[in-house]
């Protein structure tokens, strides 16, 4: 699955579904860890690139969505 499909479409659609179900039925929380796992290499490369241009490692991880 492409990162673009995951981030721009599935997650956005999932947030809408989550809000609608929570409002009309019961609280719902959709977890995206499975989708993010396929994107880990891309995010790690982003962190590496940012660190190479002197961005602090913690900030680079936050930017790439890898902060804890």
Steps between C-alpha positions, in 0.01 A plus 500: 500500500639838413568759767294755313193274494544423868552855624283701265210264450464212744591688816282798406207275413559301818478815713163582342370147558634502855325830580169390344493166677596660830226762465225262391574164664777473757858624548725364226876526467675388181865402543740574216811312618463232235497759221794689645715187522518484120621860498781457755785489249387822333471674836844376609654632178332835566653514847842415357470775237395759757781407739751534214392863455552569871146457631515366858421127505200530734350781289562300182317200649211724602476646149501151349229384741727265691508673836389305804 
